[in-house]
C-alpha cells in the first residue's frame, strides 16, 4: 500500500489549503500514521509491518515507528 500524508498526494489538488491548515499538525499527522498502522495490522492479521519511506520522510517515519515500538506512542 502507498500512503501519502494528509494534504499531499492524490488529494492535494482537491483540498482547500485554508480549510486543511488547522489539521496540518505533527499531532494529527502522527495520529493519521498510527491509524494506518492499526488498520494494516488488523486487515492483514500481522504483528508487524514493513515501512518504506522516501529520504524526505525517513526520519519522521523512524521516529514515529520507534515510538510505537517502545510504547511511547500508544496504538
PQR file with spaces between the fields and no chain letter, atoms N, CA, C, O and H, PARSE charges and radii, in Angstrom:
ATOM       1  N    UNK     1       0.833   -1.164    0.000 -0.4000 1.5000
ATOM       2  CA   UNK     1       0.000    0.000    0.000 -0.0000 2.0000
ATOM       3  C    UNK     1       0.880    1.229    0.000  0.5500 1.7000
ATOM       4  O    UNK     1       1.982    1.211    0.549 -0.5500 1.4000
ATOM       5  N    UNK     2       0.408    2.279   -0.602 -0.4000 1.5000
ATOM       6  CA   UNK     2       1.093    3.564   -0.531 -0.0000 2.0000
ATOM       7  C    UNK     2       0.208    4.530    0.219  0.5500 1.7000
ATOM       8  O    UNK     2      -0.996    4.606   -0.024 -0.5500 1.4000
ATOM       9  H    UNK     2      -0.487    2.294   -1.048  0.4000 1.0000
ATOM      10  N    UNK     3       0.810    5.268    1.132 -0.4000 1.5000
ATOM      11  CA   UNK     3       0.058    6.240    1.906 -0.0000 2.0000
ATOM      12  C    UNK     3       0.792    7.562    1.849  0.5500 1.7000
ATOM      13  O    UNK     3       1.981    7.641    2.159 -0.5500 1.4000
ATOM      14  H    UNK     3       1.788    5.207    1.329  0.4000 1.0000
ATOM      15  N    UNK     4       0.081    8.592    1.456 -0.4000 1.5000
ATOM      16  CA   UNK     4       0.626    9.944    1.456 -0.0000 2.0000
ATOM      17  C    UNK     4       0.092   10.673    2.670  0.5500 1.7000
ATOM      18  O    UNK     4      -1.054   10.476    3.074 -0.5500 1.4000
ATOM      19  H    UNK     4      -0.885    8.528    1.205  0.4000 1.0000
ATOM      20  N    UNK     5       0.918   11.506    3.242 -0.4000 1.5000
ATOM      21  CA   UNK     5       0.472   12.246    4.422 -0.0000 2.0000
ATOM      22  C    UNK     5      -0.688   13.167    4.067  0.5500 1.7000
ATOM      23  O    UNK     5      -0.905   13.505    2.904 -0.5500 1.4000
ATOM      24  H    UNK     5       1.850   11.666    2.915  0.4000 1.0000
ATOM      25  N    UNK     6      -1.411   13.554    5.077 -0.4000 1.5000
ATOM      26  CA   UNK     6      -2.557   14.442    4.959 -0.0000 2.0000
ATOM      27  C    UNK     6      -2.200   15.667    4.093  0.5500 1.7000
ATOM      28  O    UNK     6      -1.162   16.300    4.286 -0.5500 1.4000
ATOM      29  H    UNK     6      -1.235   13.279    6.023  0.4000 1.0000
ATOM      30  N    UNK     7      -3.078   15.978    3.146 -0.4000 1.5000
ATOM      31  CA   UNK     7      -2.902   17.159    2.307 -0.0000 2.0000
ATOM      32  C    UNK     7      -1.910   16.995    1.168  0.5500 1.7000
ATOM      33  O    UNK     7      -1.569   17.970    0.499 -0.5500 1.4000
ATOM      34  H    UNK     7      -3.921   15.463    2.989  0.4000 1.0000
ATOM      35  N    UNK     8      -1.444   15.776    0.939 -0.4000 1.5000
ATOM      36  CA   UNK     8      -0.457   15.544   -0.120 -0.0000 2.0000
ATOM      37  C    UNK     8      -0.977   14.478   -1.076  0.5500 1.7000
ATOM      38  O    UNK     8      -2.089   13.974   -0.917 -0.5500 1.4000
ATOM      39  H    UNK     8      -1.721   14.983    1.483  0.4000 1.0000
ATOM      40  N    UNK     9      -0.174   14.148   -2.053 -0.4000 1.5000
ATOM      41  CA   UNK     9      -0.525   13.051   -2.948 -0.0000 2.0000
ATOM      42  C    UNK     9      -1.744   13.334   -3.809  0.5500 1.7000
ATOM      43  O    UNK     9      -1.934   14.448   -4.296 -0.5500 1.4000
ATOM      44  H    UNK     9       0.729   14.558   -2.183  0.4000 1.0000
ATOM      45  N    UNK    10      -2.568   12.307   -3.991 -0.4000 1.5000
ATOM      46  CA   UNK    10      -3.710   12.399   -4.894 -0.0000 2.0000
ATOM      47  C    UNK    10      -4.759   13.415   -4.470  0.5500 1.7000
ATOM      48  O    UNK    10      -5.508   13.911   -5.312 -0.5500 1.4000
ATOM      49  H    UNK    10      -2.413   11.401   -3.596  0.4000 1.0000
ATOM      50  N    UNK    11      -4.829   13.735   -3.188 -0.4000 1.5000
ATOM      51  CA   UNK    11      -5.858   14.678   -2.720 -0.0000 2.0000
ATOM      52  C    UNK    11      -5.358   16.116   -2.665  0.5500 1.7000
ATOM      53  O    UNK    11      -6.130   17.022   -2.352 -0.5500 1.4000
ATOM      54  H    UNK    11      -4.221   13.333   -2.504  0.4000 1.0000
ATOM      55  N    UNK    12      -4.093   16.340   -2.961 -0.4000 1.5000
ATOM      56  CA   UNK    12      -3.518   17.686   -2.837 -0.0000 2.0000
ATOM      57  C    UNK    12      -4.315   18.727   -3.621  0.5500 1.7000
ATOM      58  O    UNK    12      -4.645   19.782   -3.080 -0.5500 1.4000
ATOM      59  H    UNK    12      -3.465   15.604   -3.215  0.4000 1.0000
ATOM      60  N    UNK    13      -4.621   18.452   -4.862 -0.4000 1.5000
ATOM      61  CA   UNK    13      -5.273   19.430   -5.736 -0.0000 2.0000
ATOM      62  C    UNK    13      -6.738   19.676   -5.374  0.5500 1.7000
ATOM      63  O    UNK    13      -7.284   20.727   -5.709 -0.5500 1.4000
ATOM      64  H    UNK    13      -4.352   17.595   -5.302  0.4000 1.0000
ATOM      65  N    UNK    14      -7.378   18.730   -4.700 -0.4000 1.5000
ATOM      66  CA   UNK    14      -8.807   18.893   -4.398 -0.0000 2.0000
ATOM      67  C    UNK    14      -9.066   19.468   -3.013  0.5500 1.7000
ATOM      68  O    UNK    14     -10.212   19.767   -2.678 -0.5500 1.4000
ATOM      69  H    UNK    14      -6.935   17.876   -4.428  0.4000 1.0000
ATOM      70  N    UNK    15      -8.032   19.627   -2.209 -0.4000 1.5000
ATOM      71  CA   UNK    15      -8.197   20.167   -0.867 -0.0000 2.0000
ATOM      72  C    UNK    15      -7.988   21.671   -0.840  0.5500 1.7000
ATOM      73  O    UNK    15      -7.114   22.201   -1.525 -0.5500 1.4000
ATOM      74  H    UNK    15      -7.101   19.384   -2.481  0.4000 1.0000
ATOM      75  N    UNK    16      -8.790   22.343   -0.051 -0.4000 1.5000
ATOM      76  CA   UNK    16      -8.640   23.777    0.174 -0.0000 2.0000
ATOM      77  C    UNK    16      -7.561   23.963    1.245  0.5500 1.7000
ATOM      78  O    UNK    16      -7.758   23.544    2.386 -0.5500 1.4000
ATOM      79  H    UNK    16      -9.500   21.912    0.505  0.4000 1.0000
ATOM      80  N    UNK    17      -6.430   24.580    0.902 -0.4000 1.5000
ATOM      81  CA   UNK    17      -5.336   24.724    1.863 -0.0000 2.0000
ATOM      82  C    UNK    17      -5.754   25.452    3.146  0.5500 1.7000
ATOM      83  O    UNK    17      -5.274   25.122    4.231 -0.5500 1.4000
ATOM      84  H    UNK    17      -6.270   24.920   -0.024  0.4000 1.0000
ATOM      85  N    UNK    18      -6.635   26.429    3.027 -0.4000 1.5000
ATOM      86  CA   UNK    18      -7.074   27.182    4.204 -0.0000 2.0000
ATOM      87  C    UNK    18      -7.889   26.269    5.129  0.5500 1.7000
ATOM      88  O    UNK    18      -7.692   26.279    6.344 -0.5500 1.4000
ATOM      89  H    UNK    18      -7.025   26.698    2.146  0.4000 1.0000
ATOM      90  N    UNK    19      -8.800   25.483    4.553 -0.4000 1.5000
ATOM      91  CA   UNK    19      -9.626   24.581    5.346 -0.0000 2.0000
ATOM      92  C    UNK    19      -8.791   23.461    5.970  0.5500 1.7000
ATOM      93  O    UNK    19      -9.095   22.997    7.070 -0.5500 1.4000
ATOM      94  H    UNK    19      -8.960   25.475    3.566  0.4000 1.0000
ATOM      95  N    UNK    20      -7.761   23.035    5.284 -0.4000 1.5000
ATOM      96  CA   UNK    20      -6.922   21.933    5.744 -0.0000 2.0000
ATOM      97  C    UNK    20      -5.889   22.373    6.780  0.5500 1.7000
ATOM      98  O    UNK    20      -5.398   21.551    7.553 -0.5500 1.4000
ATOM      99  H    UNK    20      -7.514   23.411    4.391  0.4000 1.0000
ATOM     100  N    UNK    21      -5.561   23.649    6.799 -0.4000 1.5000
ATOM     101  CA   UNK    21      -4.466   24.166    7.632 -0.0000 2.0000
ATOM     102  C    UNK    21      -4.583   23.783    9.103  0.5500 1.7000
ATOM     103  O    UNK    21      -3.578   23.455    9.733 -0.5500 1.4000
ATOM     104  H    UNK    21      -5.959   24.317    6.171  0.4000 1.0000
ATOM     105  N    UNK    22      -5.782   23.817    9.656 -0.4000 1.5000
ATOM     106  CA   UNK    22      -5.925   23.526   11.087 -0.0000 2.0000
ATOM     107  C    UNK    22      -5.617   22.070   11.430  0.5500 1.7000
ATOM     108  O    UNK    22      -5.327   21.758   12.585 -0.5500 1.4000
ATOM     109  H    UNK    22      -6.599   24.083    9.145  0.4000 1.0000
ATOM     110  N    UNK    23      -5.675   21.183   10.450 -0.4000 1.5000
ATOM     111  CA   UNK    23      -5.378   19.775   10.723 -0.0000 2.0000
ATOM     112  C    UNK    23      -3.955   19.390   10.330  0.5500 1.7000
ATOM     113  O    UNK    23      -3.575   18.225   10.445 -0.5500 1.4000
ATOM     114  H    UNK    23      -5.910   21.436    9.512  0.4000 1.0000
ATOM     115  N    UNK    24      -3.177   20.344    9.876 -0.4000 1.5000
ATOM     116  CA   UNK    24      -1.799   20.068    9.469 -0.0000 2.0000
ATOM     117  C    UNK    24      -0.853   20.274   10.651  0.5500 1.7000
ATOM     118  O    UNK    24      -0.041   21.199   10.660 -0.5500 1.4000
ATOM     119  H    UNK    24      -3.485   21.291    9.783  0.4000 1.0000
ATOM     120  N    UNK    25      -0.972   19.408   11.633 -0.4000 1.5000
ATOM     121  CA   UNK    25      -0.121   19.469   12.814 -0.0000 2.0000
ATOM     122  C    UNK    25       0.636   18.165   12.948  0.5500 1.7000
ATOM     123  O    UNK    25       0.229   17.141   12.399 -0.5500 1.4000
ATOM     124  H    UNK    25      -1.632   18.657   11.626  0.4000 1.0000
ATOM     125  N    UNK    26       1.729   18.201   13.672 -0.4000 1.5000
ATOM     126  CA   UNK    26       2.501   16.986   13.927 -0.0000 2.0000
ATOM     127  C    UNK    26       1.632   15.965   14.655  0.5500 1.7000
ATOM     128  O    UNK    26       1.674   14.772   14.358 -0.5500 1.4000
ATOM     129  H    UNK    26       2.060   19.033   14.119  0.4000 1.0000
ATOM     130  N    UNK    27       0.844   16.452   15.612 -0.4000 1.5000
ATOM     131  CA   UNK    27      -0.018   15.544   16.372 -0.0000 2.0000
ATOM     132  C    UNK    27      -1.017   14.842   15.459  0.5500 1.7000
ATOM     133  O    UNK    27      -1.230   13.636   15.585 -0.5500 1.4000
ATOM     134  H    UNK    27       0.809   17.422   15.853  0.4000 1.0000
ATOM     135  N    UNK    28      -1.633   15.588   14.539 -0.4000 1.5000
ATOM     136  CA   UNK    28      -2.622   14.982   13.650 -0.0000 2.0000
ATOM     137  C    UNK    28      -1.959   14.026   12.662  0.5500 1.7000
ATOM     138  O    UNK    28      -2.497   12.955   12.380 -0.5500 1.4000
ATOM     139  H    UNK    28      -1.460   16.567   14.437  0.4000 1.0000
ATOM     140  N    UNK    29      -0.798   14.405   12.138 -0.4000 1.5000
ATOM     141  CA   UNK    29      -0.105   13.519   11.204 -0.0000 2.0000
ATOM     142  C    UNK    29       0.351   12.242   11.900  0.5500 1.7000
ATOM     143  O    UNK    29       0.329   11.166   11.303 -0.5500 1.4000
ATOM     144  H    UNK    29      -0.362   15.275   12.368  0.4000 1.0000
ATOM     145  N    UNK    30       0.766   12.357   13.165 -0.4000 1.5000
ATOM     146  CA   UNK    30       1.141   11.183   13.939 -0.0000 2.0000
ATOM     147  C    UNK    30      -0.073   10.296   14.162  0.5500 1.7000
ATOM     148  O    UNK    30       0.005    9.075   14.023 -0.5500 1.4000
ATOM     149  H    UNK    30       0.784   13.231   13.650  0.4000 1.0000
ATOM     150  N    UNK    31      -1.183   10.910   14.504 -0.4000 1.5000
ATOM     151  CA   UNK    31      -2.428   10.165   14.694 -0.0000 2.0000
ATOM     152  C    UNK    31      -2.849    9.466   13.405  0.5500 1.7000
ATOM     153  O    UNK    31      -3.298    8.321   13.438 -0.5500 1.4000
ATOM     154  H    UNK    31      -1.247   11.901   14.616  0.4000 1.0000
ATOM     155  N    UNK    32      -2.708   10.147   12.276 -0.4000 1.5000
ATOM     156  CA   UNK    32      -3.028    9.536   10.978 -0.0000 2.0000
ATOM     157  C    UNK    32      -2.168    8.298   10.745  0.5500 1.7000
ATOM     158  O    UNK    32      -2.669    7.252   10.332 -0.5500 1.4000
ATOM     159  H    UNK    32      -2.343   11.078   12.250  0.4000 1.0000
ATOM     160  N    UNK    33      -0.867    8.427   11.014 -0.4000 1.5000
ATOM     161  CA   UNK    33       0.050    7.298   10.798 -0.0000 2.0000
ATOM     162  C    UNK    33      -0.296    6.130   11.719  0.5500 1.7000
ATOM     163  O    UNK    33      -0.273    4.974   11.297 -0.5500 1.4000
ATOM     164  H    UNK    33      -0.460    9.276   11.350  0.4000 1.0000
ATOM     165  N    UNK    34      -0.615    6.436   12.973 -0.4000 1.5000
ATOM     166  CA   UNK    34      -0.997    5.378   13.904 -0.0000 2.0000
ATOM     167  C    UNK    34      -2.261    4.665   13.424  0.5500 1.7000
ATOM     168  O    UNK    34      -2.377    3.445   13.539 -0.5500 1.4000
ATOM     169  H    UNK    34      -0.634    7.375   13.315  0.4000 1.0000
ATOM     170  N    UNK    35      -3.196    5.430   12.891 -0.4000 1.5000
ATOM     171  CA   UNK    35      -4.434    4.832   12.376 -0.0000 2.0000
ATOM     172  C    UNK    35      -4.146    3.905   11.199  0.5500 1.7000
ATOM     173  O    UNK    35      -4.728    2.825   11.103 -0.5500 1.4000
ATOM     174  H    UNK    35      -3.102    6.421   12.797  0.4000 1.0000
ATOM     175  N    UNK    36      -3.257    4.320   10.308 -0.4000 1.5000
ATOM     176  CA   UNK    36      -2.890    3.484    9.163 -0.0000 2.0000
ATOM     177  C    UNK    36      -2.215    2.197    9.646  0.5500 1.7000
ATOM     178  O    UNK    36      -2.512    1.112    9.145 -0.5500 1.4000
ATOM     179  H    UNK    36      -2.784    5.198   10.386  0.4000 1.0000
ATOM     180  N    UNK    37      -1.309    2.318   10.617 -0.4000 1.5000
ATOM     181  CA   UNK    37      -0.632    1.135   11.151 -0.0000 2.0000
ATOM     182  C    UNK    37      -1.639    0.177   11.772  0.5500 1.7000
ATOM     183  O    UNK    37      -1.593   -1.024   11.507 -0.5500 1.4000
ATOM     184  H    UNK    37      -1.068    3.199   11.024  0.4000 1.0000
ATOM     185  N    UNK    38      -2.544    0.690   12.591 -0.4000 1.5000
ATOM     186  CA   UNK    38      -3.578   -0.153   13.213 -0.0000 2.0000
ATOM     187  C    UNK    38      -4.403   -0.874   12.154  0.5500 1.7000
ATOM     188  O    UNK    38      -4.671   -2.070   12.265 -0.5500 1.4000
ATOM     189  H    UNK    38      -2.581    1.666   12.807  0.4000 1.0000
ATOM     190  N    UNK    39      -4.800   -0.131   11.129 -0.4000 1.5000
ATOM     191  CA   UNK    39      -5.610   -0.711   10.050 -0.0000 2.0000
ATOM     192  C    UNK    39      -4.860   -1.853    9.368  0.5500 1.7000
ATOM     193  O    UNK    39      -5.418   -2.931    9.163 -0.5500 1.4000
ATOM     194  H    UNK    39      -4.582    0.841   11.039  0.4000 1.0000
ATOM     195  N    UNK    40      -3.600   -1.618    9.018 -0.4000 1.5000
ATOM     196  CA   UNK    40      -2.827   -2.644    8.313 -0.0000 2.0000
ATOM     197  C    UNK    40      -2.625   -3.890    9.169  0.5500 1.7000
ATOM     198  O    UNK    40      -2.755   -5.011    8.677 -0.5500 1.4000
ATOM     199  H    UNK    40      -3.147   -0.742    9.184  0.4000 1.0000
ATOM     200  N    UNK    41      -2.310   -3.697   10.449 -0.4000 1.5000
ATOM     201  CA   UNK    41      -2.120   -4.842   11.336 -0.0000 2.0000
ATOM     202  C    UNK    41      -3.396   -5.676   11.427  0.5500 1.7000
ATOM     203  O    UNK    41      -3.344   -6.905   11.386 -0.5500 1.4000
ATOM     204  H    UNK    41      -2.205   -2.787   10.849  0.4000 1.0000
ATOM     205  N    UNK    42      -4.526   -5.011   11.550 -0.4000 1.5000
ATOM     206  CA   UNK    42      -5.805   -5.719   11.655 -0.0000 2.0000
ATOM     207  C    UNK    42      -6.205   -6.347   10.323  0.5500 1.7000
ATOM     208  O    UNK    42      -6.597   -7.513   10.272 -0.5500 1.4000
ATOM     209  H    UNK    42      -4.568   -4.013   11.583  0.4000 1.0000
ATOM     210  N    UNK    43      -6.103   -5.575    9.255 -0.4000 1.5000
ATOM     211  CA   UNK    43      -6.531   -6.036    7.938 -0.0000 2.0000
ATOM     212  C    UNK    43      -5.787   -7.283    7.498  0.5500 1.7000
ATOM     213  O    UNK    43      -6.379   -8.189    6.911 -0.5500 1.4000
ATOM     214  H    UNK    43      -5.784   -4.628    9.296  0.4000 1.0000
ATOM     215  N    UNK    44      -4.489   -7.336    7.778 -0.4000 1.5000
ATOM     216  CA   UNK    44      -3.671   -8.450    7.309 -0.0000 2.0000
ATOM     217  C    UNK    44      -3.338   -9.454    8.404  0.5500 1.7000
ATOM     218  O    UNK    44      -2.620  -10.423    8.160 -0.5500 1.4000
ATOM     219  H    UNK    44      -4.008   -6.600    8.254  0.4000 1.0000
ATOM     220  N    UNK    45      -3.855   -9.228    9.609 -0.4000 1.5000
ATOM     221  CA   UNK    45      -3.647  -10.177   10.699 -0.0000 2.0000
ATOM     222  C    UNK    45      -2.182  -10.390   11.043  0.5500 1.7000
ATOM     223  O    UNK    45      -1.763  -11.508   11.344 -0.5500 1.4000
ATOM     224  H    UNK    45      -4.438   -8.441    9.807  0.4000 1.0000
ATOM     225  N    UNK    46      -1.416   -9.324   10.998 -0.4000 1.5000
ATOM     226  CA   UNK    46       0.022   -9.416   11.262 -0.0000 2.0000
ATOM     227  C    UNK    46       0.372   -8.727   12.571  0.5500 1.7000
ATOM     228  O    UNK    46      -0.396   -7.912   13.082 -0.5500 1.4000
ATOM     229  H    UNK    46      -1.756   -8.416   10.754  0.4000 1.0000
ATOM     230  N    UNK    47       1.527   -9.059   13.103 -0.4000 1.5000
ATOM     231  CA   UNK    47       2.012   -8.427   14.319 -0.0000 2.0000
ATOM     232  C    UNK    47       2.991   -7.310   14.049  0.5500 1.7000
ATOM     233  O    UNK    47       3.392   -6.587   14.961 -0.5500 1.4000
ATOM     234  H    UNK    47       2.151   -9.721   12.688  0.4000 1.0000
ATOM     235  N    UNK    48       3.377   -7.168   12.782 -0.4000 1.5000
ATOM     236  CA   UNK    48       4.293   -6.102   12.404 -0.0000 2.0000
ATOM     237  C    UNK    48       4.094   -5.769   10.934  0.5500 1.7000
ATOM     238  O    UNK    48       3.523   -6.549   10.172 -0.5500 1.4000
ATOM     239  H    UNK    48       3.051   -7.755   12.041  0.4000 1.0000
ATOM     240  N    UNK    49       4.576   -4.600   10.557 -0.4000 1.5000
ATOM     241  CA   UNK    49       4.520   -4.187    9.158 -0.0000 2.0000
ATOM     242  C    UNK    49       5.895   -3.685    8.743  0.5500 1.7000
ATOM     243  O    UNK    49       6.716   -3.333    9.591 -0.5500 1.4000
ATOM     244  H    UNK    49       5.040   -3.967   11.176  0.4000 1.0000
ATOM     245  N    UNK    50       6.141   -3.653    7.462 -0.4000 1.5000
ATOM     246  CA   UNK    50       7.374   -3.127    6.900 -0.0000 2.0000
ATOM     247  C    UNK    50       7.073   -1.750    6.340  0.5500 1.7000
ATOM     248  O    UNK    50       6.122   -1.582    5.577 -0.5500 1.4000
ATOM     249  H    UNK    50       5.475   -3.938    6.773  0.4000 1.0000
ATOM     250  N    UNK    51       7.872   -0.768    6.711 -0.4000 1.5000
ATOM     251  CA   UNK    51       7.653    0.606    6.255 -0.0000 2.0000
ATOM     252  C    UNK    51       8.822    1.029    5.390  0.5500 1.7000
ATOM     253  O    UNK    51       9.986    0.852    5.750 -0.5500 1.4000
ATOM     254  H    UNK    51       8.645   -0.905    7.331  0.4000 1.0000
ATOM     255  N    UNK    52       8.491    1.585    4.258 -0.4000 1.5000
ATOM     256  CA   UNK    52       9.499    2.141    3.364 -0.0000 2.0000
ATOM     257  C    UNK    52       9.159    3.607    3.161  0.5500 1.7000
ATOM     258  O    UNK    52       8.024    3.940    2.819 -0.5500 1.4000
ATOM     259  H    UNK    52       7.545    1.729    3.966  0.4000 1.0000
ATOM     260  N    UNK    53      10.116    4.472    3.366 -0.4000 1.5000
ATOM     261  CA   UNK    53       9.871    5.907    3.230 -0.0000 2.0000
ATOM     262  C    UNK    53      10.903    6.516    2.297  0.5500 1.7000
ATOM     263  O    UNK    53      12.023    6.019    2.174 -0.5500 1.4000
ATOM     264  H    UNK    53      11.038    4.202    3.644  0.4000 1.0000
ATOM     265  N    UNK    54      10.508    7.596    1.646 -0.4000 1.5000
ATOM     266  CA   UNK    54      11.463    8.340    0.834 -0.0000 2.0000
ATOM     267  C    UNK    54      12.429    9.046    1.782  0.5500 1.7000
ATOM     268  O    UNK    54      12.124    9.193    2.965 -0.5500 1.4000
ATOM     269  H    UNK    54       9.598    7.999    1.746  0.4000 1.0000
ATOM     270  N    UNK    55      13.573    9.480    1.295 -0.4000 1.5000
ATOM     271  CA   UNK    55      14.516   10.156    2.192 -0.0000 2.0000
ATOM     272  C    UNK    55      13.893   11.326    2.956  0.5500 1.7000
ATOM     273  O    UNK    55      14.244   11.572    4.110 -0.5500 1.4000
ATOM     274  H    UNK    55      13.821    9.360    0.333  0.4000 1.0000
ATOM     275  N    UNK    56      12.986   12.033    2.325 -0.4000 1.5000
ATOM     276  CA   UNK    56      12.363   13.185    2.982 -0.0000 2.0000
ATOM     277  C    UNK    56      11.548   12.764    4.206  0.5500 1.7000
ATOM     278  O    UNK    56      11.548   13.469    5.216 -0.5500 1.4000
ATOM     279  H    UNK    56      12.701   11.833    1.388  0.4000 1.0000
ATOM     280  N    UNK    57      10.860   11.637    4.131 -0.4000 1.5000
ATOM     281  CA   UNK    57      10.017   11.187    5.238 -0.0000 2.0000
ATOM     282  C    UNK    57      10.705   10.186    6.155  0.5500 1.7000
ATOM     283  O    UNK    57      10.149    9.829    7.194 -0.5500 1.4000
ATOM     284  H    UNK    57      10.859   11.065    3.311  0.4000 1.0000
ATOM     285  N    UNK    58      11.883    9.733    5.803 -0.4000 1.5000
ATOM     286  CA   UNK    58      12.513    8.633    6.535 -0.0000 2.0000
ATOM     287  C    UNK    58      12.729    8.943    8.015  0.5500 1.7000
ATOM     288  O    UNK    58      12.429    8.105    8.865 -0.5500 1.4000
ATOM     289  H    UNK    58      12.334   10.024    4.960  0.4000 1.0000
ATOM     290  N    UNK    59      13.236   10.111    8.332 -0.4000 1.5000
ATOM     291  CA   UNK    59      13.495   10.431    9.740 -0.0000 2.0000
ATOM     292  C    UNK    59      12.189   10.485   10.522  0.5500 1.7000
ATOM     293  O    UNK    59      12.109    9.943   11.625 -0.5500 1.4000
ATOM     294  H    UNK    59      13.480   10.791    7.641  0.4000 1.0000
ATOM     295  N    UNK    60      11.167   11.129    9.972 -0.4000 1.5000
ATOM     296  CA   UNK    60       9.875   11.216   10.648 -0.0000 2.0000
ATOM     297  C    UNK    60       9.296    9.812   10.846  0.5500 1.7000
ATOM     298  O    UNK    60       8.791    9.496   11.923 -0.5500 1.4000
ATOM     299  H    UNK    60      11.232   11.569    9.076  0.4000 1.0000
ATOM     300  N    UNK    61       9.367    8.980    9.820 -0.4000 1.5000
ATOM     301  CA   UNK    61       8.838    7.617    9.922 -0.0000 2.0000
ATOM     302  C    UNK    61       9.589    6.833   10.979  0.5500 1.7000
ATOM     303  O    UNK    61       8.974    6.106   11.759 -0.5500 1.4000
ATOM     304  H    UNK    61       9.778    9.237    8.945  0.4000 1.0000
ATOM     305  N    UNK    62      10.904    6.964   11.022 -0.4000 1.5000
ATOM     306  CA   UNK    62      11.696    6.245   12.014 -0.0000 2.0000
ATOM     307  C    UNK    62      11.323    6.686   13.425  0.5500 1.7000
ATOM     308  O    UNK    62      11.133    5.851   14.308 -0.5500 1.4000
ATOM     309  H    UNK    62      11.404    7.555   10.389  0.4000 1.0000
ATOM     310  N    UNK    63      11.219    7.991   13.638 -0.4000 1.5000
ATOM     311  CA   UNK    63      10.860    8.496   14.969 -0.0000 2.0000
ATOM     312  C    UNK    63       9.482    7.995   15.390  0.5500 1.7000
ATOM     313  O    UNK    63       9.298    7.566   16.529 -0.5500 1.4000
ATOM     314  H    UNK    63      11.373    8.670   12.920  0.4000 1.0000
ATOM     315  N    UNK    64       8.524    8.049   14.484 -0.4000 1.5000
ATOM     316  CA   UNK    64       7.176    7.595   14.799 -0.0000 2.0000
ATOM     317  C    UNK    64       7.173    6.115   15.139  0.5500 1.7000
ATOM     318  O    UNK    64       6.641    5.718   16.177 -0.5500 1.4000
ATOM     319  H    UNK    64       8.673    8.397   13.559  0.4000 1.0000
ATOM     320  N    UNK    65       7.753    5.302   14.287 -0.4000 1.5000
ATOM     321  CA   UNK    65       7.717    3.854   14.497 -0.0000 2.0000
ATOM     322  C    UNK    65       8.560    3.427   15.687  0.5500 1.7000
ATOM     323  O    UNK    65       8.222    2.455   16.363 -0.5500 1.4000
ATOM     324  H    UNK    65       8.184    5.624   13.444  0.4000 1.0000
ATOM     325  N    UNK    66       9.650    4.135   15.956 -0.4000 1.5000
ATOM     326  CA   UNK    66      10.440    3.831   17.137 -0.0000 2.0000
ATOM     327  C    UNK    66       9.614    4.119   18.393  0.5500 1.7000
ATOM     328  O    UNK    66       9.686    3.367   19.365 -0.5500 1.4000
ATOM     329  H    UNK    66       9.924    4.925   15.407  0.4000 1.0000
ATOM     330  N    UNK    67       8.838    5.189   18.379 -0.4000 1.5000
ATOM     331  CA   UNK    67       7.955    5.497   19.498 -0.0000 2.0000
ATOM     332  C    UNK    67       6.887    4.444   19.677  0.5500 1.7000
ATOM     333  O    UNK    67       6.570    4.070   20.807 -0.5500 1.4000
ATOM     334  H    UNK    67       8.780    5.800   17.589  0.4000 1.0000
ATOM     335  N    UNK    68       6.325    3.957   18.581 -0.4000 1.5000
ATOM     336  CA   UNK    68       5.312    2.899   18.649 -0.0000 2.0000
ATOM     337  C    UNK    68       5.931    1.633   19.239  0.5500 1.7000
ATOM     338  O    UNK    68       5.342    1.003   20.117 -0.5500 1.4000
ATOM     339  H    UNK    68       6.583    4.260   17.663  0.4000 1.0000
ATOM     340  N    UNK    69       7.100    1.265   18.764 -0.4000 1.5000
ATOM     341  CA   UNK    69       7.761    0.041   19.218 -0.0000 2.0000
ATOM     342  C    UNK    69       8.102    0.106   20.695  0.5500 1.7000
ATOM     343  O    UNK    69       8.007   -0.897   21.402 -0.5500 1.4000
ATOM     344  H    UNK    69       7.579    1.777   18.050  0.4000 1.0000
ATOM     345  N    UNK    70       8.499    1.287   21.168 -0.4000 1.5000
ATOM     346  CA   UNK    70       8.904    1.438   22.569 -0.0000 2.0000
ATOM     347  C    UNK    70       7.748    1.782   23.494  0.5500 1.7000
ATOM     348  O    UNK    70       7.937    1.952   24.699 -0.5500 1.4000
ATOM     349  H    UNK    70       8.576    2.102   20.594  0.4000 1.0000
ATOM     350  N    UNK    71       6.564    1.881   22.936 -0.4000 1.5000
ATOM     351  CA   UNK    71       5.393    2.117   23.758 -0.0000 2.0000
ATOM     352  C    UNK    71       5.143    3.564   24.116  0.5500 1.7000
ATOM     353  O    UNK    71       4.224    3.856   24.882 -0.5500 1.4000
ATOM     354  H    UNK    71       6.411    1.743   21.957  0.4000 1.0000
ATOM     355  N    UNK    72       5.947    4.493   23.574 -0.4000 1.5000
ATOM     356  CA   UNK    72       5.718    5.897   23.911 -0.0000 2.0000
ATOM     357  C    UNK    72       4.641    6.518   23.028  0.5500 1.7000
ATOM     358  O    UNK    72       4.129    7.594   23.337 -0.5500 1.4000
ATOM     359  H    UNK    72       6.693    4.256   22.952  0.4000 1.0000
ATOM     360  N    UNK    73       4.297    5.852   21.942 -0.4000 1.5000
ATOM     361  CA   UNK    73       3.191    6.287   21.096 -0.0000 2.0000
ATOM     362  C    UNK    73       2.145    5.187   21.154  0.5500 1.7000
ATOM     363  O    UNK    73       2.341    4.117   20.577 -0.5500 1.4000
ATOM     364  H    UNK    73       4.712    4.978   21.691  0.4000 1.0000
ATOM     365  N    UNK    74       1.030    5.436   21.846 -0.4000 1.5000
ATOM     366  CA   UNK    74       0.051    4.369   22.007 -0.0000 2.0000
ATOM     367  C    UNK    74      -0.642    4.000   20.709  0.5500 1.7000
ATOM     368  O    UNK    74      -0.968    4.859   19.890 -0.5500 1.4000
ATOM     369  H    UNK    74       0.871    6.305   22.315  0.4000 1.0000
ATOM     370  N    UNK    75      -0.860    2.706   20.537 -0.4000 1.5000
ATOM     371  CA   UNK    75      -1.642    2.225   19.389 -0.0000 2.0000
ATOM     372  C    UNK    75      -2.781    1.434   19.933  0.5500 1.7000
ATOM     373  O    UNK    75      -3.594    0.916   19.168 -0.5500 1.4000
ATOM     374  H    UNK    75      -0.596    2.008   21.202  0.4000 1.0000
